[in-house]
């Protein structure tokens, strides 16, 4: 191994360690500033707790997109194998079907929101 082959992985790990150390240091300074301003540990923990607000329509959106995307891939492969279409037909079908799925989702979501 020459010096160049070792230099890239070594530089990567040094850079990665620097990023991790900078992140830990910045987080520590931020928390110390909060303590100096009089915040209790419970208040600080409450700031860092993630609040997950799940949108019930989100599952519908992803379901429509995955079903239509999968259908597009199946149809594109069928067209490629049986009718000797380009490989680009698969990409076009996926874009078309996912676009149709998004428009369908928008129409369903608009009806649900207006109710």
PALOLO-356799 format. One record per residue: x, y, z of N, C-alpha, C in turn. Coordinates in pm, 1 decimal. Each point is the difference from the previous one (the first is absolute). Layout:
<atoms>
+----------+----------+----------+----------+----------+----------+----------+----------+----------+
:       nx :       ny :       nz :      cax :      cay :      caz :       cx :       cy :       cz :
+----------+----------+----------+----------+----------+----------+----------+----------+----------+
:        X :        Y :        Z :        X :        Y :        Z :        X :        Y :        Z :
...
+----------+----------+----------+----------+----------+----------+----------+----------+----------+
</atoms>
This chain:
<atoms>
+----------+----------+----------+----------+----------+----------+----------+----------+----------+
:       nx :       ny :       nz :      cax :      cay :      caz :       cx :       cy :       cz :
+----------+----------+----------+----------+----------+----------+----------+----------+----------+
:     83.7 :   -117.7 :      0.0 :    -83.7 :    117.7 :      0.0 :     88.3 :    124.2 :      0.0 :
:    -36.2 :     89.9 :    -86.8 :     74.8 :    124.8 :     -4.0 :    -63.8 :     99.0 :     96.4 :
:     64.6 :    111.8 :     16.4 :    -47.9 :    101.5 :     92.6 :   -134.7 :     59.0 :    -40.2 :
:    -26.3 :      5.3 :   -130.0 :   -125.4 :     56.2 :    -48.5 :   -118.9 :    -88.9 :     34.9 :
:     19.6 :   -130.5 :     -2.9 :   -108.0 :    -93.1 :     31.2 :    -37.9 :      4.1 :    147.4 :
:     92.7 :     35.6 :     84.9 :    -25.2 :      6.1 :    143.2 :    -52.9 :    137.8 :     38.9 :
:     36.6 :    100.7 :    -76.7 :    -33.2 :    137.5 :     34.9 :   -150.5 :     27.4 :     -4.0 :
:    -70.6 :    -52.4 :    -98.3 :   -143.3 :     28.4 :    -13.4 :    -80.2 :    -59.3 :    116.6 :
:     14.7 :   -128.6 :     33.3 :    -74.8 :    -51.3 :    115.0 :     40.5 :     66.3 :    131.7 :
:    127.1 :     31.0 :     14.3 :     46.7 :     66.1 :    120.7 :    -61.6 :    139.4 :     12.1 :
:     -2.6 :     73.9 :   -109.4 :    -61.0 :    132.9 :      1.7 :   -149.2 :     -9.5 :     28.1 :
:    -66.6 :   -102.3 :    -54.2 :   -142.8 :    -18.0 :     24.7 :    -27.4 :    -20.4 :    148.0 :
:     74.0 :    -88.4 :     64.0 :    -25.4 :    -27.9 :    141.0 :     38.4 :    117.9 :     89.8 :
:    103.0 :     73.9 :    -36.2 :     35.6 :    119.7 :     76.1 :   -110.7 :    104.6 :    -13.2 :
:    -51.6 :     19.2 :   -121.1 :   -109.2 :     94.0 :    -22.2 :   -125.6 :    -44.0 :     75.1 :
:    -32.3 :   -128.4 :     -4.3 :   -117.5 :    -52.0 :     70.3 :     13.3 :     21.3 :    150.6 :
:    118.9 :    -25.4 :     54.4 :     22.1 :     24.7 :    143.1 :    -13.6 :    146.9 :     34.7 :
:     49.5 :     87.3 :    -85.9 :    -13.6 :    143.8 :     23.2 :   -144.9 :     45.2 :      0.0 :
:    -80.2 :    -54.8 :    -89.9 :   -142.1 :     36.0 :     -4.7 :    -71.0 :    -46.8 :    127.0 :
:     29.4 :   -121.0 :     43.5 :    -62.7 :    -52.6 :    122.1 :     39.8 :     83.1 :    121.0 :
:    127.7 :     34.1 :     12.2 :     46.9 :     80.9 :    112.4 :    -62.7 :    139.2 :     -3.7 :
:    -10.6 :     59.3 :   -119.4 :    -62.4 :    132.6 :    -11.7 :   -146.3 :     -5.3 :     39.6 :
:    -69.2 :   -105.2 :    -35.8 :   -140.7 :    -14.7 :     36.1 :    -16.6 :    -12.3 :    151.2 :
:     80.0 :    -83.9 :     60.7 :     -9.3 :    -19.8 :    145.8 :     34.0 :    129.1 :     73.2 :
:    102.6 :     71.2 :    -45.2 :     40.8 :    124.5 :     63.8 :   -109.8 :    106.3 :    -12.5 :
:    -59.4 :     12.0 :   -118.0 :   -105.4 :     99.8 :    -20.0 :   -122.2 :    -32.5 :     85.7 :
:    -34.9 :   -127.5 :      9.5 :   -115.1 :    -39.5 :     81.9 :     26.7 :     28.5 :    147.5 :
:    122.6 :    -25.5 :     44.6 :     36.7 :     26.5 :    139.5 :     -7.9 :    149.9 :     30.0 :
:     53.7 :     82.3 :    -89.5 :     -4.9 :    144.9 :     19.9 :   -143.7 :     51.3 :      3.6 :
:    -83.9 :    -54.9 :    -85.3 :   -139.5 :     41.1 :     -3.3 :    -69.4 :    -34.7 :    131.8 :
:     23.4 :   -117.6 :     49.0 :    -63.1 :    -41.2 :    126.2 :     54.4 :     79.5 :    118.0 :
:    128.5 :     31.1 :     -0.3 :     56.0 :     80.5 :    107.8 :    -58.6 :    140.6 :     -1.0 :
:    -23.7 :     55.1 :   -119.3 :    -62.8 :    132.1 :     -9.6 :   -142.1 :     -4.1 :     55.5 :
:    -70.3 :   -109.4 :    -22.7 :   -135.4 :    -14.4 :     54.0 :      2.1 :     -7.8 :    152.0 :
:     97.3 :    -71.3 :     53.5 :     11.8 :    -12.0 :    145.7 :     33.0 :    136.0 :     60.3 :
:     88.1 :     75.7 :    -65.2 :     36.1 :    132.8 :     50.1 :   -117.9 :     95.5 :     -1.3 :
:    -94.6 :    -20.4 :    -90.1 :   -118.4 :     85.5 :     -6.0 :   -107.2 :    -43.0 :     99.6 :
:     27.2 :   -106.0 :     76.1 :    -91.2 :    -40.3 :    105.4 :    -98.7 :   -108.3 :    -36.0 :
:     18.8 :    -67.1 :   -110.1 :    -92.1 :   -107.6 :    -37.2 :     34.4 :   -125.7 :     78.8 :
:   -102.4 :    -72.8 :     40.8 :     23.4 :   -125.0 :     72.3 :     26.2 :   -112.1 :   -100.3 :
:     46.8 :   -113.3 :     51.1 :     29.7 :   -112.2 :    -88.4 :   -126.9 :    -54.4 :    -65.4 :
:   -114.2 :      9.4 :     68.5 :   -125.7 :    -46.7 :    -58.4 :    -41.3 :     88.6 :   -117.1 :
:     21.7 :    131.5 :     14.4 :    -31.7 :     92.0 :   -110.2 :     87.6 :    -28.0 :   -121.2 :
:    126.6 :    -28.7 :     23.7 :     92.1 :    -28.5 :   -109.8 :    -38.9 :   -130.1 :    -68.3 :
:    -34.6 :   -102.1 :     78.3 :    -42.4 :   -126.8 :    -59.3 :   -127.6 :     17.7 :    -81.1 :
:    -90.6 :     84.0 :     47.2 :   -125.6 :     22.8 :    -72.2 :     25.7 :     64.4 :   -135.7 :
:    105.2 :     80.4 :    -11.2 :     32.3 :     62.2 :   -127.9 :     47.6 :   -101.6 :   -103.1 :
:     66.4 :   -105.4 :     46.8 :     59.3 :    -97.2 :    -91.0 :    -88.8 :   -119.9 :    -27.6 :
:   -114.5 :     -9.6 :     64.4 :    -91.5 :   -111.2 :    -26.2 :    -70.5 :     27.2 :   -131.8 :
:      1.5 :    -99.3 :    -86.4 :    -64.8 :     16.4 :   -129.9 :   -149.9 :    -20.9 :     14.3 :
:    -71.7 :     92.1 :    -53.9 :   -144.4 :    -10.0 :     -2.8 :    -38.1 :    -51.4 :   -138.4 :
:    -60.9 :   -116.4 :     -4.6 :    -37.8 :    -59.8 :   -126.9 :   -149.2 :     22.1 :    -20.8 :
:    -30.0 :     81.2 :    -97.1 :   -138.5 :     23.4 :    -38.7 :    -23.9 :    -75.6 :   -129.6 :
:    -70.4 :   -108.8 :      8.8 :    -23.3 :    -81.9 :   -118.3 :   -124.1 :     48.3 :    -74.3 :
:     19.1 :     20.9 :   -126.9 :   -110.0 :     39.0 :    -85.7 :    -64.4 :   -128.1 :    -52.5 :
:   -129.7 :    -19.8 :     21.6 :    -61.8 :   -124.1 :    -46.5 :      1.0 :    -13.9 :   -152.1 :
:      9.0 :    110.9 :    -71.2 :      3.8 :     -7.2 :   -145.5 :    138.0 :    -36.2 :    -53.7 :
:    101.1 :      6.2 :     85.5 :    135.3 :    -32.4 :    -43.4 :     10.6 :   -146.1 :    -42.8 :
:    -61.5 :    -88.5 :     75.8 :      3.1 :   -142.4 :    -35.6 :    -71.9 :    -24.0 :   -132.4 :
:   -109.2 :     70.3 :    -20.9 :    -72.0 :    -12.8 :   -126.6 :     87.7 :     44.0 :   -116.5 :
:     70.5 :    112.5 :     17.4 :     86.7 :     51.1 :   -106.7 :    107.6 :   -101.5 :    -35.1 :
:     69.7 :    -50.5 :    100.7 :    108.7 :    -93.9 :    -26.8 :    -52.2 :   -131.2 :    -55.3 :
:   -117.3 :    -42.6 :     45.9 :    -59.3 :   -121.9 :    -54.3 :    -32.2 :     13.8 :   -147.0 :
:    -61.7 :    111.4 :    -38.6 :    -32.5 :     23.5 :   -141.1 :    127.6 :      4.4 :    -83.6 :
:    102.8 :     70.0 :     49.5 :    124.2 :     12.9 :    -76.7 :     70.7 :   -133.3 :    -18.0 :
:      7.1 :    -80.6 :    105.1 :     68.4 :   -128.8 :    -11.7 :    -77.2 :    -97.5 :    -88.3 :
:   -131.7 :     -2.3 :     12.0 :    -79.2 :    -90.4 :    -83.9 :     13.5 :     38.5 :   -146.4 :
:    -17.4 :    128.5 :    -31.2 :      9.6 :     41.6 :   -139.7 :    143.4 :     -7.1 :    -52.9 :
:     98.6 :     27.0 :     85.7 :    139.4 :    -14.9 :    -42.9 :     34.2 :   -144.1 :    -31.3 :
:    -45.2 :    -92.9 :     84.3 :     22.4 :   -142.3 :    -25.3 :    -71.5 :    -47.2 :   -124.8 :
:   -122.3 :     46.8 :    -18.8 :    -75.3 :    -34.7 :   -120.0 :     70.8 :     52.1 :   -124.7 :
:     56.4 :    119.2 :      8.5 :     72.6 :     57.9 :   -113.5 :    123.4 :    -83.0 :    -34.1 :
:     72.4 :    -45.2 :    101.4 :    118.8 :    -82.5 :    -25.5 :    -41.2 :   -132.5 :    -63.8 :
:   -104.3 :    -63.4 :     53.2 :    -47.0 :   -126.4 :    -57.8 :    -43.3 :     17.9 :   -145.6 :
:    -75.9 :    103.9 :    -27.2 :    -45.9 :     24.9 :   -135.9 :    116.3 :     35.7 :    -92.3 :
:     94.7 :     78.1 :     49.5 :    117.0 :     35.6 :    -80.3 :     85.1 :   -121.1 :    -34.0 :
:     20.8 :    -89.7 :     95.0 :     77.3 :   -122.4 :    -26.2 :    -74.5 :    -88.4 :    -99.3 :
:   -132.4 :     -8.1 :     15.3 :    -80.6 :    -79.2 :    -93.7 :     13.4 :     54.8 :   -141.8 :
:    -10.5 :    132.5 :    -13.8 :     13.4 :     60.5 :   -132.6 :    139.9 :    -19.1 :    -56.7 :
:    101.2 :      8.9 :     85.2 :    137.4 :    -16.4 :    -46.6 :     25.1 :   -143.3 :    -46.7 :
:    -50.3 :    -97.5 :     75.6 :     27.3 :   -139.5 :    -33.3 :    -84.1 :    -50.8 :   -117.2 :
:   -126.2 :     37.9 :     -6.0 :    -88.1 :    -56.1 :   -102.2 :     -9.4 :     83.8 :   -126.8 :
:     18.0 :    129.3 :      9.9 :    -12.0 :     87.1 :   -116.5 :    131.5 :     69.0 :    -34.5 :
:    108.3 :    -42.0 :     66.5 :    135.6 :     48.9 :    -27.9 :      9.9 :    152.0 :      4.9 :
:    -63.1 :     58.3 :    100.6 :      6.2 :    144.1 :     19.0 :    133.6 :     36.0 :     64.5 :
:     33.9 :    127.0 :     -3.4 :    122.0 :     50.8 :     63.1 :     -0.8 :    -21.8 :    150.6 :
:    118.2 :      3.8 :     62.3 :      5.7 :     -1.5 :    146.2 :    -53.7 :    130.5 :     57.3 :
:      3.4 :    105.1 :    -78.4 :    -50.5 :    129.2 :     44.8 :   -149.9 :      0.9 :     21.6 :
:    -68.0 :    -99.3 :    -54.7 :   -144.2 :     -6.2 :     18.4 :    -35.0 :    -23.9 :    146.7 :
:     85.3 :    -69.7 :     71.8 :    -25.7 :    -26.5 :    142.4 :      5.2 :    130.6 :     78.5 :
:    100.2 :     81.4 :    -26.4 :     13.4 :    128.7 :     69.9 :   -118.7 :     89.5 :    -32.6 :
:    -38.1 :      3.6 :   -125.7 :   -114.2 :     80.5 :    -40.1 :   -129.2 :    -47.1 :     64.4 :
:    -18.6 :   -130.4 :      7.9 :   -121.3 :    -54.2 :     62.2 :     -4.5 :     32.9 :    148.3 :
:    113.7 :    -12.5 :     66.6 :      3.1 :     31.5 :    143.1 :    -34.8 :    146.3 :     21.9 :
:     60.6 :     88.7 :    -77.8 :    -31.4 :    142.9 :     14.8 :   -147.4 :     27.0 :    -27.7 :
:    -54.1 :    -61.5 :   -104.7 :   -140.8 :     20.4 :    -35.3 :    -92.0 :    -51.4 :    109.8 :
:     22.7 :   -121.0 :     45.8 :    -89.7 :    -59.3 :     98.7 :     11.0 :     67.7 :    136.2 :
:    120.7 :     38.9 :     40.3 :     16.1 :     71.0 :    127.2 :    -66.5 :    137.3 :     -9.0 :
:     11.1 :     65.0 :   -114.1 :    -69.7 :    127.7 :    -19.6 :   -151.0 :    -16.9 :      8.6 :
:    -51.7 :   -104.3 :    -61.6 :   -143.4 :    -28.7 :      8.9 :    -38.7 :    -27.7 :    145.1 :
:     86.2 :    -71.5 :     71.4 :    -26.3 :    -28.1 :    141.3 :     -4.5 :    126.3 :     83.5 :
:     90.7 :     93.7 :    -26.5 :      0.2 :    125.4 :     76.2 :   -124.2 :     84.3 :    -29.3 :
:    -42.7 :      2.7 :   -125.7 :   -121.4 :     73.7 :    -34.3 :   -121.1 :    -66.3 :     66.2 :
:     -3.1 :   -132.2 :     -0.9 :   -108.6 :    -72.6 :     65.8 :     -1.4 :     29.2 :    149.1 :
:    117.7 :     -3.5 :     62.4 :      7.6 :     29.6 :    142.6 :    -48.0 :    141.3 :     28.5 :
:     39.6 :     95.3 :    -83.8 :    -40.6 :    138.9 :     21.1 :   -152.0 :     13.4 :     -4.9 :
:    -62.1 :    -68.7 :    -95.5 :   -146.0 :     10.0 :     -9.9 :    -68.2 :    -63.7 :    120.2 :
:     52.5 :   -111.3 :     49.2 :    -57.2 :    -64.4 :    119.4 :     21.7 :     87.6 :    122.6 :
:    121.3 :     53.3 :     16.9 :     31.6 :     82.5 :    116.4 :    -81.0 :    129.1 :     -0.5 :
:    -23.6 :     58.1 :   -116.6 :    -77.1 :    123.9 :     -7.5 :   -144.5 :    -25.2 :     44.8 :
:    -54.3 :   -114.7 :    -36.2 :   -136.9 :    -34.4 :     42.3 :     -5.9 :    -22.7 :    150.8 :
:    102.6 :    -65.9 :     56.2 :      1.3 :    -29.4 :    144.2 :     16.1 :    128.4 :     81.4 :
:     82.7 :     92.3 :    -46.7 :     25.6 :    123.2 :     73.8 :   -122.6 :     90.6 :     -2.9 :
:    -72.2 :      2.6 :   -112.7 :   -114.7 :     89.7 :    -11.0 :   -120.7 :    -50.0 :     80.5 :
:      2.8 :   -125.3 :     41.4 :   -114.3 :    -54.1 :     77.4 :      0.4 :     49.9 :    140.9 :
+----------+----------+----------+----------+----------+----------+----------+----------+----------+
</atoms>
